[in-house]
């Protein structure tokens, strides 16, 4: 029997994966409200429009989850997963698509505490085994200009890697096969943390500048704020990566940021979209995380801290 792929988070990335996967596998959105299905128009990378209908299940459903893609905003992820604990089994595979690194550590800490699951019969029967946790990092481009539309802005690469021992034992071949069948270029990563740290540096070097300067990715390269602070930012990121165990020269970090900004020059970052839509941003999981990590290891992070505070002020958020 073909397993159902559940998706928690029906935004741009969740919508993109739902639109492509639903032609090959059963796909269901996990939603807060009771609704039978969700409809939207999907525009693929060639410009072709297709109407998409995805079935929905509320959080409180008792249907066990087998493959769960988590594409929520980083500040929502832990609470959203907590609402699904009763649907998780040791056979559940959870794939976390997250910006920044903060939520990954939160979720790992949560699942390492087996007291959360001690009253669940299926965990007791299997000696407290926990779900398999994976990180999924993708460079697929997607926009959601309105609730009824998802646009595939550009093809990319997706990497899957294990975050806990259960995932290492289970492997990730099945989801990679499904993603490839749906047309996503997908590979297994033997060390997904390296990819996540590298991605963090790019997010730190692009997203806050787009939000503060109110411009597409490529335009930050001409902004005085970017030009005056990018070197100090990369110096901080170099020190952070060294402590994290993934050393990289500051010039290489800067080159990657410049390259991605140029390659995605027309893109409107999710952080800028959030500012424009008066929604909370993920700055605390990106530059905020980098700042906190640096301070815990005795590293100065004045530029990361400045960018974090500027975005928090713009969005009216408090640092979490």
C-alpha positions in Angstrom: 0.0 0.0 0.0 1.4 3.4 -1.0 2.0 5.5 2.2 0.4 8.9 2.6 2.7 11.9 2.7 1.5 14.4 5.3 2.6 18.0 5.1 2.6 20.3 8.1 2.8 23.8 6.8 0.9 24.8 3.6 3.1 27.8 2.6 5.3 28.2 -0.5 7.6 25.2 0.1 4.8 23.0 1.5 2.6 23.9 -1.5 5.4 23.2 -4.0 6.1 19.7 -2.6 2.4 19.0 -2.3 1.8 20.1 -5.9 4.5 17.9 -7.3 4.1 14.8 -5.1 0.3 14.6 -5.4 0.5 13.3 -9.0 2.4 10.2 -7.7 1.4 9.6 -4.1 -1.4 10.4 -1.6 -0.7 13.8 -0.1 -2.5 15.3 2.9 -2.1 18.7 4.6 -2.2 18.7 8.4 -4.3 21.7 9.3 -5.4 23.5 12.4 -9.0 23.9 11.2 -11.4 21.2 10.1 -11.5 21.3 6.3 -11.9 18.6 3.7 -9.4 19.9 1.2 -7.4 22.9 0.1 -7.3 24.2 -3.5 -4.7 26.4 -5.1 -3.3 27.1 -8.5 0.3 25.9 -9.1 2.6 27.6 -11.6 5.5 25.4 -12.5 9.0 26.6 -13.5 7.9 26.6 -17.2 5.0 28.9 -16.5 2.2 26.3 -16.9 -0.7 26.7 -14.5 -2.4 23.6 -12.9 -5.3 23.5 -10.4 -4.3 21.5 -7.3 -6.6 20.0 -4.7 -5.0 18.5 -1.6 -7.0 16.6 1.1 -6.7 17.9 4.7 -6.7 16.4 8.2 -6.9 18.4 11.4 -4.1 18.2 14.0 -6.4 16.3 16.4 -7.0 13.4 14.0 -5.9 10.0 15.3 -4.5 8.8 11.9 -0.8 7.6 12.5 1.7 9.6 10.5 4.3 7.7 8.4 6.0 10.4 6.3 5.6 13.9 7.7 7.2 16.9 5.9 7.4 19.9 8.2 7.5 23.2 6.3 6.2 25.5 9.0 8.0 28.7 10.0 10.8 28.0 12.5 9.0 29.8 15.4 5.9 27.6 14.9 7.5 24.2 14.4 8.0 22.9 18.0 4.4 23.8 19.0 3.0 22.3 15.8 4.9 19.0 16.4 3.8 18.9 20.0 0.2 19.0 18.8 0.8 15.8 16.8 2.6 13.7 19.4 -0.4 11.4 19.7 -0.1 10.6 16.0 3.6 9.7 16.1 4.9 6.2 16.2 8.4 4.7 16.0 7.6 4.2 12.3 7.1 7.9 11.7 9.7 9.6 9.6 9.8 13.4 10.2 11.5 15.6 7.6 12.3 19.1 8.8 12.5 21.9 6.2 13.6 24.9 8.3 15.2 28.2 7.9 18.1 28.8 10.4 19.2 26.3 13.0 17.4 27.3 16.2 14.4 25.0 15.6 16.5 22.0 14.8 18.1 22.1 18.2 14.8 22.7 19.9 13.2 19.7 18.3 16.1 17.4 18.9 16.1 18.3 22.6 12.3 17.8 22.8 12.5 14.3 21.2 15.5 13.3 23.4 13.2 13.7 26.4 11.2 10.4 26.4 9.0 11.6 29.2 6.9 13.3 26.5 6.0 9.9 25.2 5.8 7.7 28.3 2.0 7.6 28.3 1.7 6.6 24.7 1.0 2.9 24.4 2.8 2.4 21.1 6.0 3.9 22.5 5.8 1.8 25.6 5.4 -1.4 23.6 8.6 -0.6 21.6 10.7 0.3 24.6 10.5 4.1 24.1 11.6 4.2 20.5 11.2 7.6 19.0 10.3 8.8 15.4 13.1 9.1 12.9 14.1 12.7 12.5 15.7 14.1 9.4 16.8 17.5 8.2 15.8 18.5 4.6 17.6 21.4 3.0 16.4 22.6 -0.4 17.4 25.3 -2.8 14.1 24.9 -4.7 12.5 28.3 -5.2 8.9 28.9 -4.4 6.6 31.9 -3.8 3.1 32.2 -2.5 1.8 35.6 -3.6 -1.7 34.7 -2.3 -3.3 31.8 -0.4 -4.7 30.5 -3.7 -1.4 30.4 -5.6 2.0 28.8 -5.4 4.7 29.6 -7.9 7.7 27.4 -8.6 10.4 30.1 -9.0 13.3 27.8 -9.9 14.6 24.3 -9.8 17.1 23.4 -7.1 18.7 20.6 -5.1 17.3 18.9 -2.0 19.5 17.1 0.6 18.2 14.7 3.2 20.2 13.7 6.3 19.6 12.0 9.6 19.4 13.9 12.9 19.0 11.0 15.4 19.9 7.4 15.7 16.5 6.2 14.7 16.9 8.0 11.4 20.4 6.6 10.9 19.0 3.1 11.4 16.0 3.6 9.1 17.8 5.4 6.3 16.2 7.9 3.9 16.0 5.9 0.7 12.2 5.8 0.5 11.7 9.5 0.7 14.5 10.2 -1.7 12.9 7.8 -4.2 9.5 9.5 -3.8 11.0 13.0 -4.2 12.9 12.0 -7.3 9.8 10.4 -8.8 8.1 13.8 -8.3 10.9 15.5 -10.2 12.9 16.9 -7.3 16.7 16.5 -7.5 17.4 14.8 -4.2 20.4 13.3 -2.6 21.3 11.8 0.8 23.9 13.7 2.9 26.3 11.8 5.1 26.6 15.0 7.2 23.6 17.2 6.9 24.8 19.5 9.6 27.6 20.8 7.3 24.9 21.7 4.7 22.8 23.4 7.4 25.6 25.5 8.8 26.6 26.6 5.3 23.0 27.5 4.5 22.9 29.5 7.7 25.7 31.7 6.6 23.9 32.5 3.3 20.7 33.2 5.2 22.6 35.5 7.6 24.2 37.3 4.7 21.1 37.9 2.6 17.8 37.7 4.4 18.2 40.5 7.0 19.6 42.9 4.4 16.6 42.4 2.1 14.3 43.0 4.9 16.0 46.1 6.2 16.7 47.6 2.7 13.3 46.5 1.4 14.7 45.1 -1.8 15.1 41.8 -3.8 18.1 39.6 -3.1 20.4 41.0 -5.8 19.8 44.6 -4.9 21.5 44.3 -1.5 24.9 44.2 -3.3 24.5 47.9 -4.0 23.2 48.9 -0.6 25.6 50.9 1.7 24.5 48.8 4.7 25.5 45.6 3.0 28.8 47.0 1.6 29.7 48.5 5.0 29.0 45.4 7.1 29.4 42.3 5.0 33.1 41.9 5.9 32.5 42.1 9.6 29.6 39.7 9.3 31.7 37.1 7.4 34.4 37.5 10.1 31.9 36.6 12.7 30.5 33.7 10.7 34.0 32.4 10.1 34.6 32.2 13.9 31.2 30.6 14.4 31.8 27.9 11.8 35.2 27.1 13.3 33.7 26.5 16.8 30.9 24.5 15.2 33.4 22.1 13.6 32.9 23.2 10.0 35.8 25.7 9.4 35.6 27.9 6.4 37.6 31.1 5.4 35.7 34.4 5.6 36.4 35.1 1.9 34.8 31.8 0.9 31.8 32.6 3.0 31.5 36.1 1.4 31.9 34.6 -2.1 29.0 32.2 -1.5 26.8 34.9 -0.2 27.6 37.1 -3.2 27.1 34.2 -5.6 23.7 33.2 -4.1 22.5 36.9 -4.0 23.4 37.3 -7.7 21.9 33.9 -8.7 18.6 34.7 -7.0 18.7 38.4 -7.7 15.0 38.8 -8.5 13.8 36.7 -5.6 11.9 38.4 -2.7 13.2 36.7 0.4 10.7 35.1 2.8 11.9 37.6 5.5 11.0 40.6 3.3 7.7 39.0 2.4 7.0 38.6 6.1 7.8 42.3 6.8 5.6 43.4 3.9 2.8 41.2 5.2 3.2 42.3 8.8 4.0 38.8 9.9 6.7 37.6 12.3 10.0 36.9 10.7 12.5 34.0 11.3 15.3 36.4 12.2 15.7 34.8 15.7 16.4 31.4 14.1 19.0 32.9 11.7 21.1 35.9 12.8 19.6 35.7 16.3 20.7 32.1 16.5 24.2 33.0 15.2 24.4 35.8 17.8 23.4 33.5 20.7 25.7 30.7 19.5 28.7 33.1 19.2 28.1 34.6 22.7 27.9 31.1 24.3 31.4 30.5 22.9 32.9 33.8 23.7 32.8 35.2 20.2 31.8 38.8 19.4 28.8 39.0 17.1 28.1 42.7 16.9 27.0 42.7 13.2 24.7 39.7 13.6 23.2 41.3 16.7 22.7 44.6 15.0 21.0 43.0 12.0 18.8 40.9 14.3 17.7 44.0 16.3 17.0 46.0 13.2 14.7 43.3 11.7 13.0 42.7 15.1 12.3 46.5 15.3 10.9 46.5 11.7 8.6 43.6 12.5 7.6 44.6 16.0 8.9 41.3 17.4 10.7 40.4 20.5 13.8 38.2 20.3 12.9 34.6 21.1 
